[in-house]
Amino acid sequence: MQSREIPGFPGYRVFSDGRIWSKPRLDACNHPQGGLFLKTKPDTQGYLQVALALNGRAHFRRVHRLVASAFLPGFKKTDQVNHIDGDKKNNRIENLEACSSRHNIDHRERVVKGRKRWGVFFVKPSRRPRGYWVAKIRVGGKQVLLGSSTSDPEPLYELYRNAYKTLWGRFPW
């Protein structure tokens, strides 16, 4: 596992697995503070962020951008960072790639959004007073509606399980 200094933030290191290390230093009262891995928390869009102190002020930075700027060769500030597996919390260098805006949007449509559009799930349209259950499966990259119900989702789960077994021979869980 590699680590590199974070540009513009002396005393902080970023690791290739997405962790951020703060070097030992003195706090505001001149008490020694040992080095530690900083806690991350998700921002409003679900990306992990960390607070880095510089000149007495906290600067919030997204972890995936720190990892990319430290480890991806040729990374520019204007590049976007794509999470290859679609998981915004997986900030390992192996899971990140620099890309254009168009590539990032196409990837999100294929990997992230496509993942959530099959199975049995609850739909709550904004114009209807009540929602309903839907069962969908993906076949050859296309969605196939298996059924819907306003009350009990159990028959939909059975429909989905049977369709999955028919297409792929077994149910994985």
C-alpha positions in Angstrom: 0.0 0.0 0.0 1.4 3.4 -1.0 1.0 6.8 0.5 1.8 10.3 -0.8 1.7 13.8 0.5 -1.5 15.7 -0.3 -0.5 18.7 -2.4 -1.3 22.0 -0.7 -1.9 20.3 2.7 1.4 19.7 4.5 1.1 17.1 7.2 -1.5 15.0 5.5 -1.0 11.8 3.5 -3.4 9.9 1.2 -3.1 6.2 0.9 -3.9 4.2 -2.3 -6.8 2.4 -0.5 -8.5 5.8 0.2 -7.5 6.4 3.8 -6.2 9.8 4.9 -3.4 10.1 7.5 -2.7 13.2 9.7 0.9 13.4 10.8 1.7 14.1 14.5 1.5 17.8 15.3 0.8 20.3 18.1 -2.8 21.4 18.7 -4.0 25.0 19.4 -2.8 24.6 23.0 0.6 23.3 22.0 -0.3 19.7 23.2 1.2 17.0 21.0 -1.4 15.1 18.9 -0.4 11.7 17.6 -0.8 10.8 14.0 -4.1 9.2 13.0 -6.3 8.1 10.2 -9.0 10.8 9.7 -12.7 9.9 9.8 -14.6 10.4 6.6 -18.3 11.1 6.1 -20.6 11.2 3.1 -21.5 14.5 1.6 -24.9 15.3 0.2 -24.2 13.4 -3.0 -22.9 10.3 -1.2 -19.2 10.8 -1.9 -16.9 10.4 1.1 -15.3 13.6 2.3 -12.6 14.6 4.8 -11.8 17.8 6.7 -8.2 19.0 6.3 -7.0 21.9 8.4 -4.9 24.6 6.8 -4.0 27.9 8.5 -6.7 27.3 11.2 -9.5 26.6 8.8 -11.2 23.4 7.8 -11.2 22.5 4.1 -13.5 19.7 3.0 -12.2 17.6 0.2 -13.7 14.5 -1.5 -11.5 11.5 -0.9 -11.8 10.1 -4.4 -10.4 13.3 -5.9 -7.5 13.3 -3.4 -6.6 9.7 -4.3 -6.9 10.4 -8.0 -4.7 13.5 -7.8 -2.0 11.7 -5.9 -1.9 8.4 -7.8 -3.4 8.7 -11.3 -0.7 9.7 -13.8 -1.6 12.8 -15.8 -4.6 13.7 -13.6 -5.7 17.3 -14.1 -8.0 19.3 -11.9 -10.6 19.5 -14.7 -10.8 15.7 -15.0 -13.7 13.9 -13.5 -13.1 10.8 -11.4 -15.1 7.7 -12.2 -15.8 4.9 -9.7 -15.5 1.8 -11.9 -17.7 -0.4 -9.8 -20.3 2.4 -9.2 -19.7 2.4 -5.4 -19.0 6.0 -4.3 -17.5 4.8 -1.0 -14.9 2.5 -2.7 -12.0 4.9 -3.1 -9.2 2.4 -3.8 -7.0 3.5 -6.6 -7.8 0.3 -8.6 -11.5 1.4 -8.6 -10.8 5.0 -9.9 -10.2 6.3 -13.3 -9.9 9.8 -14.7 -12.4 10.5 -17.4 -14.4 13.0 -19.4 -17.9 14.2 -18.3 -19.5 12.2 -21.2 -17.8 9.0 -20.2 -18.8 9.5 -16.5 -22.5 10.0 -17.5 -22.5 7.0 -19.8 -20.9 4.8 -17.1 -23.5 5.9 -14.6 -26.3 5.0 -16.9 -24.8 1.6 -17.7 -23.5 0.5 -14.3 -25.1 2.5 -11.5 -28.6 3.2 -12.7 -29.0 -0.1 -14.5 -28.2 -2.0 -11.3 -31.3 -0.6 -9.5 -33.9 -1.3 -12.3 -34.3 -5.0 -11.8 -35.8 -7.1 -9.1 -38.8 -6.3 -6.9 -39.0 -2.7 -5.7 -41.5 -0.1 -4.5 -42.5 2.8 -6.8 -44.0 5.9 -5.3 -45.0 8.3 -8.2 -45.3 11.9 -7.1 -48.8 12.4 -8.6 -50.4 9.3 -7.1 -51.5 9.1 -3.5 -50.2 5.6 -3.1 -47.3 3.6 -4.5 -47.2 0.1 -5.9 -44.8 -2.8 -6.2 -43.1 -3.7 -9.4 -41.1 -6.8 -10.5 -38.6 -6.4 -13.4 -35.8 -8.4 -14.8 -33.0 -7.6 -17.3 -32.7 -9.8 -20.4 -30.1 -8.9 -23.0 -29.7 -5.4 -21.6 -33.5 -4.7 -21.8 -35.9 -4.5 -18.9 -38.9 -6.9 -18.9 -41.8 -6.1 -16.7 -42.9 -9.2 -14.8 -45.8 -7.7 -12.9 -47.1 -5.1 -10.4 -49.2 -5.1 -7.3 -50.7 -2.4 -5.1 -50.7 -4.5 -2.0 -48.7 -7.7 -1.5 -45.2 -8.0 -3.0 -44.8 -11.7 -2.2 -46.2 -13.0 -5.5 -43.9 -10.6 -7.3 -40.9 -12.1 -5.5 -42.0 -15.5 -6.6 -42.4 -14.3 -10.3 -38.9 -12.8 -10.2 -37.3 -16.0 -8.7 -39.0 -18.2 -11.3 -38.0 -15.9 -14.2 -34.4 -15.9 -12.9 -34.3 -19.6 -12.5 -35.7 -20.1 -16.0 -33.2 -17.7 -17.6 -30.0 -18.7 -15.7 -30.7 -22.1 -14.3 -30.4 -21.3 -10.6 -31.2 -18.5 -8.1 -27.9 -17.0 -6.6 -29.3 -16.4 -3.1 
